[in-house]
């Protein structure tokens, strides 16, 4: 994570969004069709994290 700070802002966003997409794909694989659905999208979580900076 500390190496991410060495990249410029646009590259940081790119890598963070790719990581979130990767995590979402993994979560979808383990989701067994349960009725529990998250109402918060990955994009809104990413935007929230970026706005806190």
NORMOHU-V756732 format. One record per residue. N is the residue number from 1. RES is the residue in three letters. SS is DSSP state (h for helix, s for strand, l for the rest). BURIAL is # if it has 16 or more other C-alpha atoms within 10 Angstrom, else .. Layout:
n->N res->RES ss->SS burial->BURIAL
n->N res->RES ss->SS burial->BURIAL
This chain:
n->1 res->UNK ss->l burial->.
n->2 res->UNK ss->l burial->.
n->3 res->UNK ss->h burial->.
n->4 res->UNK ss->h burial->.
n->5 res->UNK ss->h burial->.
n->6 res->UNK ss->h burial->.
n->7 res->UNK ss->l burial->.
n->8 res->UNK ss->l burial->.
n->9 res->UNK ss->h burial->.
n->10 res->UNK ss->h burial->.
n->11 res->UNK ss->h burial->.
n->12 res->UNK ss->h burial->.
n->13 res->UNK ss->h burial->#
n->14 res->UNK ss->h burial->.
n->15 res->UNK ss->h burial->.
n->16 res->UNK ss->h burial->.
n->17 res->UNK ss->h burial->#
n->18 res->UNK ss->h burial->.
n->19 res->UNK ss->h burial->.
n->20 res->UNK ss->h burial->.
n->21 res->UNK ss->h burial->.
n->22 res->UNK ss->h burial->.
n->23 res->UNK ss->h burial->.
n->24 res->UNK ss->h burial->.
n->25 res->UNK ss->h burial->.
n->26 res->UNK ss->h burial->.
n->27 res->UNK ss->h burial->.
n->28 res->UNK ss->h burial->.
n->29 res->UNK ss->h burial->.
n->30 res->UNK ss->h burial->.
n->31 res->UNK ss->l burial->.
n->32 res->UNK ss->l burial->.
n->33 res->UNK ss->l burial->.
n->34 res->UNK ss->l burial->.
n->35 res->UNK ss->l burial->.
n->36 res->UNK ss->l burial->.
n->37 res->UNK ss->l burial->.
n->38 res->UNK ss->l burial->.
n->39 res->UNK ss->l burial->.
n->40 res->UNK ss->l burial->.
n->41 res->UNK ss->l burial->.
n->42 res->UNK ss->h burial->.
n->43 res->UNK ss->h burial->.
n->44 res->UNK ss->h burial->.
n->45 res->UNK ss->h burial->.
n->46 res->UNK ss->h burial->.
n->47 res->UNK ss->h burial->.
n->48 res->UNK ss->h burial->.
n->49 res->UNK ss->h burial->.
n->50 res->UNK ss->h burial->.
n->51 res->UNK ss->h burial->.
n->52 res->UNK ss->l burial->.
n->53 res->UNK ss->l burial->.
